[in-house]
Each structure stands twice: as C-alpha cells, then as structure tokens.
Amino acid sequence: MIVVLGVLIALGLGAFAEWANWQSKVADGEERLKEEFKRNTNYAIEQIAVSSCVTAQLDALSERLRKSGSRLDPAPTFIRARTPDIAIVFVTPRRPSESQIWQSLQQDGTLSHFPAYRQRKLSEAYTALDIRSGLVREMRGLQPQLDVLSENIELDPATKIKLLGLLHQAKGNVSSNRLVSKQFAIEAIDSGMASVDVAADVLQKAAAGSAVSFCRERGLPLVDWRNEIEAERRNMALGEKVKPEAH
C-alpha cells in the first residue's frame, strides 16, 4: 500500500511539474505574442489611415489614363527610401503581417495549452493577418505593372482597358485590406494584445518616407482610423445579432 501511494504521489508530482512547465511556456508565449501583435496592429492601423490616400492616387492615375490620347501622358514618379533605384507611380504600405511567433507556438505545442477560448480568438486574428498578407503580396505584384504609367507609351484601346482594369483591381485591394485591417485591429484591441494609444503614437511619429508621411506631405486624405474601427465594431456587432438561430 505504501509503495502504491508513493507511486501515485510521484505520478501526481510529475503531472504537476509538467502542468507548471506548460503554464510557464504559455505565459512566455503570451508576452512574445504581444510584441508581434503590437507590430501587426501598427501595420493594420497604418493601412486603414492611408487607404483614402492610396485610393486618391489610383483615382488620379485612372483620370490621367482616361484623358490620354494615342500616347500616355506620363504620371509623375516617386522614390522610396528603401528602394531608391525603383521609381513608382503610387505609394502604399508594403509591409506584410508577421506570424513567426504564432507559428512557433503552434509547432512546439504551446498553443494547444492556451485556454480554448483564447486559442479561438487568437486564431481568428491571425486568419485576418493571413488575408492581409495575401493582399499585400497582390499589391506588390500590381505595382510594377502599374509603374508603366510613368512611360510615354502608345495607348491602343486594349492597352488602356488593361491598365484601367489593373487600377480597378488595385482599388479593390485597398478596400479589402482596409476592411481586414479593421477586423484584425478590433480582435487585437479587444483581446488585450495591442494598445490603440501605442499605434496612434507610431502614426503620429511616422518616419520620413513612410506612406503616412508621403500622404501628409502632399495633402492627400487620411482616414480617421479610430472612427473607422468603431464603425466596423458596430457592424460586426450588428452582424452577430442578425445571425439566424441554429435548429
């Protein structure tokens, strides 16, 4: 009996030690995720803030293209600090979302020890980030195709239609990225993983050469991102209310 009791105690202590070890990893994982969330929230809010500015640039390019005759009236170009050898015809945020820490927590099993509700909310946030990264990659692919608008090229009807289609696609990309960025920001803020005040400070001190500073310098419209987030929060809440009941 004493031997059995000793075995049970040993097993219990072993289980407790394993549980304590995982709890420590979960706490550490939360702190690491907060840093990743902070950066991603900054990127998302930047995307929201400059969305109207990017759309205005694309609208101006569309108008220039429509008014051009048989040859394109070349659009002015801009140089970004990170890519001084490449001239571009419009400026938009290009930083993809980060998920390295999230992926590492999945791979080493730490995530499975988070509370189930926490896992679900974090997963929803990173799903939004995956979508945003895809949109950033799409825009990166569109950019060089649209940079041809800086050239004095011949404009036959087919070329004009193709370029207008690319501009329309780019505007749709901006709109989609704006929406998914708002949804991520709400998840990040509501889960306590990010602070609006920190993001606001980052935007206020936007570095020279950033999309925010570019828009400010040229007097292009910036979005009131706080109002945008609150409006989207209301839309999401309304969507939850009108969901049909399961039978």
N, C-alpha and C positions, 0 to 999 in steps of 0.2 A: 504493500500500500504506500509506504514511504517513497519507494522507487517510482511508482506511478505518479505520485504527487510531485516528485522532483522533476519528472519528465514534463508534466503539464505546466509547471512553473517555468521551466526552461523554454518550452514552446511559446508560452504567453509572453515571456520577456523578449524572445526572438521576434514575435509578431509585433510587439510594441516598438521594438527598435526599428523594424522595417517601416512601420507606420510613421514613426518620428522622422526617419530619414526622408521619406517621400514628402512629408509636410514641409520639411526644410527646403526640399527641391521646389515644391510648389510656391513657397514664399519667395524664393530667389527668382523663380520663373516670372512671377507677377511683377517684380521690380524690373527685370530685364524687359518684359513686355511693355511696361510703362514708357520706357525710353523709346522703344520702337513706335509705340502709339503716338508719342509726342511728335516725333518727326513726321509720321504719316498724317497726323492731324494738321500740322503746319502746311504740308503739301496740299492737302484737301482744301483747306481754307484759302490758300493762295489761288487754287484753281477756281473756287467759287468767286473770289473777289475780282479776278481778271476776266471772267467769262464774257461779260459785256464788251470789254475792251477788245478781246480777240475776235468776237463776232463783228464788231465795228470795223476792224481791219479787213476781215474777209468780205464784208459788205462793200467796202471801198474798192477792193480788188475786183469784185464782181461788176461794180459800176464802171470801172476803168475798162474792163474787158468788153462789156456790152457797147460802150461808146467808141471802141476802137474800130477802125475801118479794116482795110485789107491787111494792114500790118498792126501789130500790137503796140499800143502806147506803153512803153516800159514802166513798170512800177518801181518806186524807189526801194533801195535795199538797206538792210541794217546788218551790223556786225555784232555778234555776241562775244563777250569776253572769253568764254570757254572754247569758242570755235572761231578764232579771229581770221581763219583762212576761208571761211564759208559765208557768203552773202545770202541773206534770207529776205523774203518779202513780207513776212509777218512774224510776230513774236508771241510765243505761247509757252506756258510752263512745260518742261520736258522731263522732269524728274519722276521716275516710276515709283510705285509704292514699294516699301520694304517689308519682307516677311521672313527673313533669315532666322530670327529668334523664334518666331511662331513655328517654323518648320523644324527647328532643332528640338523644341519641346514635344512636338509630335513624334519625332524619330526616337528620342530617348525614353519615351513612355511617361514623361512628367505630366503632359496634358491630360492623360487618362485619369490622373489623381485629382484634378480640379473638380469642384462640385459640378454636377451635371448641368445646372442652370448656367453656371459661369462658362462652361465649355460651349454651350449653345450660343450664348451672346457673343463670345469672342469669335466663334466660327462665323457667325453672321457678319461681323465686322470685317473679317479677313476675306470673306466671299466678296464683299463690296470692293475691297482693295484689289483683289484679283481682276475684277471687272475694270477698275480704274487703270491698272497696269496695262491691260489689253488695249484700252482706249489711248493711252499714251503711246504705245507701240504703233497703233494705227496712225496716229497723227505724225509720228516720226516718219512713217512711210509716205504720208501725203505731202509732207513739207518739201522734199526735193522735187516732187512732181509739180508743185505749185511755184517753186522758185523760178521756173521758166518764164513766169510772168514779168521777170525783170529784163527779158531779152526782147529785142526788136524783131520778133519772128513774124512770118507770114501767117495770116489768120484766115483759113478757109472755114466754111460753116462747120465741118466736122470737128476741127480743132477747137473752135470756140465752144461748141456744145460739150466736148470732152472736158475742157477746162472749167466750164461752168458747173458741170457735174461734180468735179473734184472739189470745187469750192462749196457746193451744197453738201457734199459728204463731210467736209471739214466742219461746217457749221453744225451738222448733226452730231458730230463727235464732241464738239464743245458743249452742246446742250446735254448730251448723255453724261459727259464727265462732270458737269455741274450738278446733275441730279444725284449721281452715285457718290460724289464727294460730300454732298449734304447728308446723305443717308449714313455714310461712314462717320462723319463728324458727330452726328446725333448719337450713334452707338458708342463712340469713343467717350463722349462727354458724359452720357448717362451711366456708363459703366464705371466711371471714376478713373478711367485710364488716361484722360487728357484734360487739359485746362484751356478754356476759351481765352482767358487772360494771357496765358503764355503765347498762344497763337496770335493774338491781337498785337502783342509786343513785337513778335517776329515780323509781322506785316508792317508795323509802324517803322521798324528799323530795316526795311528791305534793302538788301545790298544793291549797290550800283550794278547795272547790267541784268538785274532780275526782271521778270515780266512785270512785277508791280511797279518798280521804279520806271521802267520803259513807259508804261501807261500814264503814270503821273507826269512825267516829263513832257509828254505830248498832249496832255489834257484829254486823254481818252477816258471813257466812262468806266468807273469801278463800281462793283456791286456792294451794297450794304449787306455783307455776308451774315451778320447777326440776324437781321430781319429775314433773310433767306432761310436760315436754319430754323428759325421759329415757325415760319410759314410751312416749311416741309414737315416739321414736327406735328403741326396741326393736321396736315394732310394725312400723315401716317396714322395719327390717332383716329381720324375720321374713317380711314380705310379699315381699321380694326373693328370699329363699331358696326360697319355695314356688312361685315363678313357673314355669309349665310351660316346658319346653325347646322352642325353635323347631325345626321339622322342615323 
